[in-house]
Amino acid sequence: MISKSRLKDAERLVRITMILILLTAGTSKLFSEGGFFEYYSQLFQGDLRINLSPLLVNFYLTIIPFIEILIGLALLSNKNKIYAVYGWFIFMLTLLFGHYILQEWSAVNQMLNYVFLGLLCLILPNHARWFGRDVLS
């Protein structure tokens, strides 16, 4: 049987991974000098089976980096962990939906890994503090 302390250590590693993914993705998009926005904005205006309003698509593309950074920072807090993980799920599902609209089937399949990462973070117990282990648990 795996000790509760090891499960808490695993949760910490999962959460650190999620934080790094989000903060790296968000900051790289912010510093792409509009490249991220232009690339995906053009893709969504192509010949697709599902067409979304360009205003809606462009608005969402504009706020994606801020959402990523916000969720990444929220994951740093044990107090806000549950809200951040649900935010992670909602965000990842919107990205999955976007890749589905773009008919990028391999990207849709790869997004499921991110959903499972959030699921792990949700079900694993966490330490009371970032620096230190709950020895009695």
Z-matrix of the N, CA and C atoms (Angstrom, degrees):
N
C 1 1.451
C 2 1.532 1 109.06
N 3 1.309 2 115.65 1 139.09
C 4 1.461 3 121.39 2 -179.74
C 5 1.526 4 108.52 3 -81.97
N 6 1.318 5 115.78 4 133.38
C 7 1.464 6 119.94 5 -179.41
C 8 1.527 7 110.48 6 -69.36
N 9 1.311 8 115.72 7 153.29
C 10 1.463 9 121.10 8 179.30
C 11 1.524 10 110.92 9 -63.18
N 12 1.327 11 116.38 10 -33.01
C 13 1.460 12 120.50 11 178.65
C 14 1.528 13 111.01 12 -64.61
N 15 1.327 14 116.87 13 -39.27
C 16 1.480 15 119.75 14 177.65
C 17 1.521 16 111.34 15 -68.06
N 18 1.324 17 116.76 16 -37.02
C 19 1.467 18 119.76 17 176.78
C 20 1.530 19 110.08 18 -63.64
N 21 1.322 20 116.46 19 -38.60
C 22 1.466 21 120.49 20 177.64
C 23 1.528 22 110.65 21 -66.78
N 24 1.334 23 116.55 22 -37.21
C 25 1.473 24 119.76 23 175.96
C 26 1.529 25 110.31 24 -63.91
N 27 1.343 26 116.43 25 -40.11
C 28 1.466 27 120.67 26 179.02
C 29 1.526 28 110.49 27 -63.57
N 30 1.332 29 116.73 28 -41.29
C 31 1.461 30 120.35 29 178.63
C 32 1.519 31 110.48 30 -61.88
N 33 1.312 32 116.53 31 -40.78
C 34 1.463 33 120.97 32 179.28
C 35 1.531 34 109.90 33 -60.52
N 36 1.329 35 117.55 34 -43.87
C 37 1.474 36 120.95 35 179.42
C 38 1.524 37 111.52 36 -66.49
N 39 1.329 38 116.83 37 -39.26
C 40 1.465 39 120.56 38 177.84
C 41 1.527 40 109.51 39 -63.38
N 42 1.324 41 115.81 40 -45.43
C 43 1.468 42 119.45 41 -178.06
C 44 1.523 43 110.92 42 -66.62
N 45 1.321 44 118.49 43 -39.68
C 46 1.468 45 120.98 44 176.79
C 47 1.528 46 109.81 45 -61.26
N 48 1.317 47 116.81 46 -40.81
C 49 1.472 48 120.92 47 177.73
C 50 1.522 49 110.55 48 -61.03
N 51 1.329 50 116.67 49 -45.83
C 52 1.462 51 120.88 50 179.42
C 53 1.526 52 111.08 51 -62.27
N 54 1.326 53 116.30 52 -42.91
C 55 1.467 54 121.12 53 179.67
C 56 1.530 55 110.31 54 -61.54
N 57 1.327 56 116.46 55 -46.94
C 58 1.471 57 119.92 56 -179.79
C 59 1.525 58 111.59 57 -63.46
N 60 1.322 59 117.13 58 -40.46
C 61 1.472 60 120.49 59 178.02
C 62 1.527 61 109.63 60 -59.34
N 63 1.319 62 116.08 61 -49.70
C 64 1.467 63 120.06 62 -175.79
C 65 1.523 64 112.85 63 -67.80
N 66 1.322 65 116.77 64 -46.88
C 67 1.463 66 119.01 65 -177.57
C 68 1.528 67 111.97 66 -67.42
N 69 1.319 68 116.66 67 -37.89
C 70 1.467 69 120.04 68 177.16
C 71 1.524 70 110.62 69 -65.98
N 72 1.339 71 116.15 70 -46.62
C 73 1.469 72 120.10 71 -179.24
C 74 1.529 73 110.87 72 -63.50
N 75 1.328 74 116.55 73 -45.39
C 76 1.467 75 119.99 74 -178.10
C 77 1.509 76 113.13 75 -63.94
N 78 1.326 77 116.72 76 -46.93
C 79 1.467 78 118.68 77 -178.67
C 80 1.525 79 111.36 78 -69.40
N 81 1.329 80 117.49 79 -35.67
C 82 1.472 81 118.02 80 179.20
C 83 1.525 82 111.06 81 -66.19
N 84 1.325 83 116.92 82 -35.02
C 85 1.466 84 119.75 83 177.05
C 86 1.531 85 110.74 84 -68.78
N 87 1.331 86 116.31 85 -41.27
C 88 1.467 87 119.15 86 179.47
C 89 1.520 88 111.73 87 -62.61
N 90 1.315 89 117.36 88 -34.61
C 91 1.466 90 121.17 89 -177.47
C 92 1.525 91 113.54 90 -98.12
N 93 1.343 92 116.94 91 15.33
C 94 1.464 93 119.80 92 179.55
C 95 1.525 94 112.36 93 -84.20
N 96 1.326 95 116.50 94 3.65
C 97 1.469 96 122.39 95 179.37
C 98 1.530 97 111.91 96 56.32
N 99 1.329 98 115.90 97 39.01
C 100 1.460 99 120.77 98 177.94
C 101 1.514 100 114.74 99 86.19
N 102 1.316 101 117.76 100 -3.29
C 103 1.463 102 120.82 101 -177.57
C 104 1.516 103 113.00 102 -62.24
N 105 1.318 104 116.49 103 -43.44
C 106 1.468 105 120.66 104 178.54
C 107 1.522 106 110.33 105 -60.22
N 108 1.329 107 115.86 106 -50.12
C 109 1.459 108 121.63 107 -178.25
C 110 1.526 109 111.32 108 -59.91
N 111 1.323 110 116.74 109 -49.65
C 112 1.470 111 120.90 110 -177.43
C 113 1.522 112 111.88 111 -62.28
N 114 1.324 113 116.48 112 -43.81
C 115 1.465 114 120.84 113 -177.94
C 116 1.523 115 111.11 114 -60.80
N 117 1.335 116 116.48 115 -52.82
C 118 1.463 117 119.00 116 -176.44
C 119 1.519 118 112.69 117 -74.73
N 120 1.316 119 118.29 118 -31.24
C 121 1.454 120 120.78 119 177.09
C 122 1.523 121 110.10 120 -61.19
N 123 1.327 122 116.65 121 -43.12
C 124 1.470 123 120.44 122 178.27
C 125 1.526 124 111.57 123 -66.18
N 126 1.332 125 117.08 124 -40.23
C 127 1.469 126 120.02 125 179.49
C 128 1.522 127 111.64 126 -60.31
N 129 1.319 128 116.42 127 -41.22
C 130 1.464 129 119.83 128 -177.98
C 131 1.526 130 113.00 129 -73.82
N 132 1.324 131 118.04 130 -11.93
C 133 1.461 132 120.96 131 177.33
C 134 1.523 133 111.94 132 -94.62
N 135 1.330 134 116.09 133 2.31
C 136 1.462 135 120.44 134 -178.93
C 137 1.525 136 112.58 135 -76.41
N 138 1.314 137 115.07 136 -171.39
C 139 1.465 138 122.24 137 179.92
C 140 1.527 139 108.63 138 -81.83
N 141 1.334 140 116.11 139 95.09
C 142 1.457 141 122.19 140 -176.47
C 143 1.528 142 110.03 141 -119.31
N 144 1.338 143 116.01 142 158.18
C 145 1.463 144 120.26 143 177.78
C 146 1.527 145 111.07 144 -70.39
N 147 1.323 146 116.40 145 -34.14
C 148 1.463 147 122.12 146 177.74
C 149 1.523 148 107.07 147 -114.79
N 150 1.316 149 116.09 148 124.10
C 151 1.462 150 120.16 149 179.75
C 152 1.515 151 109.67 150 -111.68
N 153 1.320 152 115.61 151 125.68
C 154 1.455 153 121.86 152 176.68
C 155 1.522 154 109.07 153 -103.20
N 156 1.301 155 115.44 154 156.00
C 157 1.457 156 121.06 155 177.63
C 158 1.530 157 109.51 156 -60.14
N 159 1.342 158 117.79 157 130.82
C 160 1.467 159 120.04 158 176.69
C 161 1.528 160 112.42 159 -56.89
N 162 1.325 161 117.51 160 -33.53
C 163 1.460 162 121.16 161 178.59
C 164 1.534 163 110.26 162 -63.19
N 165 1.323 164 117.15 163 -44.66
C 166 1.462 165 122.19 164 178.77
C 167 1.524 166 111.16 165 -64.87
N 168 1.319 167 116.23 166 -47.10
C 169 1.467 168 121.23 167 -179.59
C 170 1.529 169 110.38 168 -61.43
N 171 1.308 170 116.97 169 -48.49
C 172 1.468 171 120.50 170 -177.47
C 173 1.527 172 111.84 171 -65.79
N 174 1.339 173 116.80 172 -37.28
C 175 1.461 174 119.23 173 176.59
C 176 1.531 175 110.14 174 -62.13
N 177 1.327 176 116.16 175 -47.16
C 178 1.470 177 119.44 176 -178.28
C 179 1.525 178 110.96 177 -65.57
N 180 1.318 179 117.63 178 -40.92
C 181 1.469 180 120.22 179 177.61
C 182 1.529 181 111.30 180 -61.45
N 183 1.316 182 117.09 181 -33.22
C 184 1.464 183 121.46 182 179.71
C 185 1.526 184 111.61 183 -68.72
N 186 1.337 185 117.05 184 -37.72
C 187 1.469 186 119.29 185 -175.01
C 188 1.534 187 113.67 186 -91.80
N 189 1.329 188 118.66 187 -10.59
C 190 1.469 189 120.85 188 -178.63
C 191 1.531 190 112.82 189 -52.53
N 192 1.332 191 120.73 190 -48.98
C 193 1.469 192 118.54 191 -179.35
C 194 1.524 193 113.22 192 -59.25
N 195 1.319 194 116.52 193 -36.44
C 196 1.461 195 120.69 194 -179.24
C 197 1.531 196 111.01 195 -71.40
N 198 1.322 197 116.40 196 -36.66
C 199 1.462 198 120.81 197 175.70
C 200 1.528 199 109.51 198 -62.58
N 201 1.330 200 116.18 199 -45.70
C 202 1.471 201 119.92 200 -179.28
C 203 1.525 202 111.30 201 -60.78
N 204 1.301 203 116.84 202 -45.43
C 205 1.470 204 120.41 203 -179.49
C 206 1.531 205 110.31 204 -67.06
N 207 1.311 206 117.57 205 -41.38
C 208 1.460 207 121.45 206 179.83
C 209 1.533 208 111.32 207 -62.07
N 210 1.321 209 117.78 208 -48.01
C 211 1.465 210 120.60 209 179.69
C 212 1.526 211 110.01 210 -65.93
N 213 1.334 212 117.38 211 -40.71
C 214 1.459 213 120.75 212 178.02
C 215 1.519 214 112.01 213 -59.05
N 216 1.325 215 117.24 214 -43.42
C 217 1.462 216 120.76 215 178.48
C 218 1.528 217 111.36 216 -70.17
N 219 1.321 218 117.03 217 -36.68
C 220 1.468 219 120.37 218 178.86
C 221 1.526 220 111.37 219 -65.17
N 222 1.325 221 116.80 220 -30.74
C 223 1.467 222 120.19 221 178.55
C 224 1.528 223 112.46 222 -68.34
N 225 1.315 224 117.18 223 -15.47
C 226 1.462 225 120.47 224 177.02
C 227 1.531 226 112.21 225 -70.50
N 228 1.311 227 116.24 226 -21.49
C 229 1.460 228 121.43 227 -175.85
C 230 1.525 229 111.39 228 -96.75
N 231 1.327 230 116.36 229 125.39
C 232 1.467 231 119.74 230 173.64
C 233 1.523 232 110.64 231 -64.11
N 234 1.326 233 115.78 232 -35.28
C 235 1.466 234 121.24 233 -178.58
C 236 1.534 235 111.20 234 -62.93
N 237 1.329 236 117.20 235 -38.84
C 238 1.465 237 121.77 236 -176.78
C 239 1.521 238 113.39 237 -100.26
N 240 1.314 239 117.41 238 9.50
C 241 1.468 240 120.92 239 -174.15
C 242 1.531 241 112.24 240 -55.62
N 243 1.317 242 117.88 241 -48.33
C 244 1.462 243 120.44 242 -175.59
C 245 1.526 244 111.35 243 -61.67
N 246 1.338 245 116.85 244 -41.28
C 247 1.465 246 120.62 245 178.71
C 248 1.530 247 110.79 246 -67.28
N 249 1.328 248 115.73 247 -39.88
C 250 1.469 249 120.22 248 179.18
C 251 1.520 250 111.12 249 -65.34
N 252 1.322 251 117.10 250 -39.80
C 253 1.472 252 119.82 251 179.84
C 254 1.528 253 110.46 252 -67.38
N 255 1.321 254 117.47 253 -41.10
C 256 1.473 255 119.01 254 175.77
C 257 1.530 256 110.68 255 -65.93
N 258 1.332 257 117.07 256 -36.11
C 259 1.460 258 120.26 257 173.39
C 260 1.523 259 111.10 258 -61.63
N 261 1.338 260 116.23 259 -40.72
C 262 1.469 261 122.25 260 175.58
C 263 1.524 262 109.68 261 -56.92
N 264 1.350 263 117.51 262 -48.60
C 265 1.462 264 121.04 263 -179.50
C 266 1.521 265 111.62 264 -59.36
N 267 1.316 266 116.29 265 -49.05
C 268 1.467 267 120.36 266 -178.56
C 269 1.525 268 110.12 267 -61.19
N 270 1.331 269 116.44 268 -45.13
C 271 1.459 270 120.58 269 -179.43
C 272 1.529 271 111.15 270 -62.92
N 273 1.331 272 116.72 271 -47.04
C 274 1.465 273 120.10 272 -179.06
C 275 1.525 274 111.62 273 -64.05
N 276 1.330 275 116.84 274 -35.67
C 277 1.463 276 119.31 275 177.61
C 278 1.523 277 111.58 276 -68.37
N 279 1.343 278 117.52 277 -33.64
C 280 1.470 279 118.84 278 176.17
C 281 1.528 280 110.53 279 -68.01
N 282 1.337 281 116.18 280 -38.16
C 283 1.472 282 118.95 281 176.97
C 284 1.532 283 110.72 282 -66.84
N 285 1.327 284 116.30 283 -39.45
C 286 1.465 285 120.85 284 177.54
C 287 1.529 286 109.61 285 -61.00
N 288 1.312 287 116.75 286 -44.42
C 289 1.458 288 122.17 287 177.71
C 290 1.528 289 111.10 288 -61.35
N 291 1.327 290 116.73 289 -41.87
C 292 1.467 291 120.69 290 178.56
C 293 1.520 292 112.13 291 -62.53
N 294 1.322 293 115.97 292 -43.08
C 295 1.468 294 118.74 293 178.19
C 296 1.530 295 110.78 294 -67.96
N 297 1.318 296 116.83 295 -31.99
C 298 1.466 297 120.51 296 176.03
C 299 1.526 298 110.06 297 -64.10
N 300 1.328 299 116.20 298 -45.20
C 301 1.467 300 120.31 299 178.65
C 302 1.529 301 110.29 300 -60.33
N 303 1.341 302 116.08 301 -39.52
C 304 1.468 303 119.97 302 179.68
C 305 1.529 304 112.41 303 -76.80
N 306 1.323 305 116.12 304 -2.36
C 307 1.466 306 123.16 305 -179.77
C 308 1.531 307 111.69 306 60.01
N 309 1.317 308 115.33 307 36.53
C 310 1.467 309 122.14 308 176.26
C 311 1.529 310 107.47 309 -96.49
N 312 1.332 311 115.38 310 81.25
C 313 1.459 312 121.46 311 -169.83
C 314 1.531 313 112.92 312 -64.74
N 315 1.302 314 117.94 313 -37.10
C 316 1.469 315 118.80 314 178.65
C 317 1.530 316 110.51 315 -67.42
N 318 1.322 317 117.59 316 -35.59
C 319 1.464 318 120.71 317 177.27
C 320 1.531 319 110.49 318 -68.03
N 321 1.333 320 117.00 319 -36.39
C 322 1.469 321 120.48 320 176.25
C 323 1.525 322 109.13 321 -60.71
N 324 1.319 323 117.15 322 -46.53
C 325 1.465 324 120.84 323 179.55
C 326 1.525 325 111.38 324 -63.90
N 327 1.314 326 117.82 325 -39.19
C 328 1.465 327 121.10 326 -179.89
C 329 1.527 328 111.67 327 -68.12
N 330 1.318 329 117.58 328 -28.98
C 331 1.472 330 120.93 329 178.99
C 332 1.521 331 111.29 330 -64.45
N 333 1.315 332 117.70 331 -26.72
C 334 1.460 333 120.36 332 179.16
C 335 1.526 334 111.27 333 -61.74
N 336 1.322 335 117.66 334 -32.17
C 337 1.466 336 120.24 335 176.60
C 338 1.526 337 111.16 336 -60.55
N 339 1.323 338 117.17 337 -38.04
C 340 1.458 339 121.25 338 179.02
C 341 1.528 340 111.06 339 -69.19
N 342 1.322 341 116.27 340 -36.78
C 343 1.462 342 120.01 341 176.37
C 344 1.529 343 109.53 342 -62.88
N 345 1.329 344 117.07 343 -43.69
C 346 1.468 345 120.68 344 179.54
C 347 1.532 346 111.48 345 -66.66
N 348 1.311 347 118.13 346 -33.02
C 349 1.461 348 121.32 347 175.87
C 350 1.533 349 109.77 348 -61.97
N 351 1.310 350 116.58 349 -43.45
C 352 1.457 351 120.81 350 176.29
C 353 1.517 352 111.88 351 -64.41
N 354 1.327 353 116.78 352 -38.08
C 355 1.457 354 120.89 353 178.09
C 356 1.524 355 110.95 354 -62.38
N 357 1.323 356 116.50 355 -42.84
C 358 1.471 357 120.13 356 175.83
C 359 1.520 358 111.35 357 -59.17
N 360 1.303 359 116.33 358 -45.19
C 361 1.459 360 121.00 359 -179.52
C 362 1.522 361 110.51 360 -62.92
N 363 1.311 362 116.74 361 -35.58
C 364 1.454 363 121.68 362 -178.66
C 365 1.530 364 112.08 363 -69.67
N 366 1.328 365 117.24 364 -42.33
C 367 1.467 366 119.02 365 -172.76
C 368 1.523 367 113.98 366 -89.53
N 369 1.329 368 118.02 367 -21.57
C 370 1.463 369 119.63 368 179.49
C 371 1.533 370 110.26 369 -79.50
N 372 1.333 371 116.84 370 140.78
C 373 1.473 372 119.31 371 176.79
C 374 1.524 373 110.13 372 -72.58
N 375 1.330 374 116.85 373 155.07
C 376 1.464 375 119.24 374 179.77
C 377 1.525 376 110.91 375 -118.01
N 378 1.332 377 115.07 376 153.37
C 379 1.459 378 121.55 377 174.85
C 380 1.526 379 109.34 378 -65.33
N 381 1.306 380 115.59 379 156.05
C 382 1.466 381 120.66 380 179.32
C 383 1.533 382 111.54 381 -68.46
N 384 1.345 383 116.47 382 -28.18
C 385 1.469 384 121.49 383 -178.12
C 386 1.532 385 109.05 384 -134.02
N 387 1.331 386 115.61 385 152.57
C 388 1.461 387 119.93 386 177.62
C 389 1.525 388 111.21 387 -66.14
N 390 1.334 389 116.00 388 -44.14
C 391 1.457 390 120.63 389 -176.13
C 392 1.510 391 108.40 390 -105.49
N 393 1.293 392 115.97 391 99.41
C 394 1.465 393 122.36 392 -179.17
C 395 1.509 394 109.48 393 133.21
N 396 1.299 395 114.27 394 153.42
C 397 1.461 396 119.52 395 -179.19
C 398 1.522 397 109.79 396 -111.00
N 399 1.301 398 116.54 397 147.09
C 400 1.456 399 121.89 398 174.20
C 401 1.530 400 106.95 399 -81.30
N 402 1.304 401 116.84 400 94.18
C 403 1.458 402 122.31 401 -171.96
C 404 1.520 403 111.54 402 -68.70
N 405 1.315 404 118.93 403 -35.84
C 406 1.460 405 122.36 404 -175.37
C 407 1.509 406 113.19 405 -79.07
N 408 1.323 407 119.10 406 -8.34
C 409 1.462 408 121.42 407 -176.53
C 410 1.505 409 111.76 408 -80.28
